Amino acid sequence: MRFAQLKVTGGSKIVADETPHWDRLAETFDVERVNHWDAYSFLDGIHINGAESYFARLRRMIRGQHHRVGASRLGGYAAHAAWLEDHRRQSNGALVAKVISNGLSAPISRLWKGYWQRAA
């Protein structure tokens, strides 16, 4: 719960399925629910397609490209997958320009610098 309070902007609407672990969010946030018994992903104007798409892409990325991801690195891979999801409709040329620009303007990452050289 504390994580959601730190990460979710006040006044945001959270859309989730009927899984009970989302119930605690309803104490603090405006939560819309999709009951999968009534509809798979869209009902009464609410849907969870964006989240379902993101998690499906993240799982495919981990299985297909990375093969395994340690818990200490999962946040970085999830952020990368989120960036790809957010920019998936842009051209490859625009994405390359953005990646180069971001890479050249970012400070050295102490977390990622030389990670492939460390012992497993």
N, C-alpha and C positions, 0 to 999 in steps of 0.2 A: 504494500500500500504506500509506504513511504517513497518508494521508487517512482510510482505514478505521480505522486504529489510534487516531486522534484522535476519530473520530465514533462508533464502535461500542463499546458497553459490553462490557467483558470478560465472557466466559461466554455471550455471545449466540450464537444459532444463525443462520447466514446461509443462506437458501434461494435458489438460483440455477438457471439452466438450464445446459446443457452447453457454452456458449460458452467457449472456452479462456481468455479474459482473466480469468475468475473463479478460475483455478487458483492464482494467487498468494495468494488469500485463504485457501486451505486450509492454507497453511503456518502461519498464526497462529490461525485461527478454525475452529470446528466448522461445516463447510459441507455442506448437503444439496443434492443435485442432482436436477433433473427432466430426464430424457433425452427430448427431443421425438420421437425415433424410437419410443419405447415409449408415450408418452402426451403429449397436447398440454400439459396444465397440471397434472394431478393424478396422482400415482402413489405408492403405498405410504404414504399419509397426509401427503405433503408436496405443497405447491402454490406457485405463484408468481402466483396470481390477483390478490392485492392489489397487487403491483408492476405487473403488466400493466394493471390497471384505472387505477392512478394515472398511468402514463405515457400511456395512451390519452387520459385526461381532460386532461392537460397539453398534449398535442399539439393536441387539439381547441380548447382555450382559446387557445393561441397563434395557430392558424390562423383561428379564428372571431371572437374578440374583439379580440385585440391585433394580428393580422396579421403582425407581426414583433417580435422581441425581441432586443435587442443583448446581446452576451455579458456586458457589465458589469451587466446587470439580470436575467439569467436566474435567479440565485439567489433574488432577491426574488419573481419570478413562480412559481418552483418551490415556495417556501415557502408562498405564497398558495394554490397548487393543493393542496399537502399539507394545509393547514388546511381547505380546502373538503372534501377527501376524508375527513379525520378527523371532520368534523361533518356529513356529508351526510344523516344520519338524524334530525337535529334539526329542529324546526319553524322556519319563516322568522322568526316572532316571537322565538324564543329566540336565533336567530343575530343578528338585528338588535340585540337587547339586549346580546349579548356583544360585537359589533363596536363599538357606541357606548361601552360601558364600557371596553373595551380602548383605544379611540382617545382617550378623555378622560383616561385614566390614564398614557398613554405619553408619553415626552419627544419633543420635536421631532426628526424624523429628518433629519440633515444629508444623508443620501444621497438621500432622496425629496423633500425640501422644494423645491418649484418646479422639478422635473425637466422639466416640460412647457414651461418658459420658456427652457430652454437651447437653444443652436443644435445642430442635428443633426449 
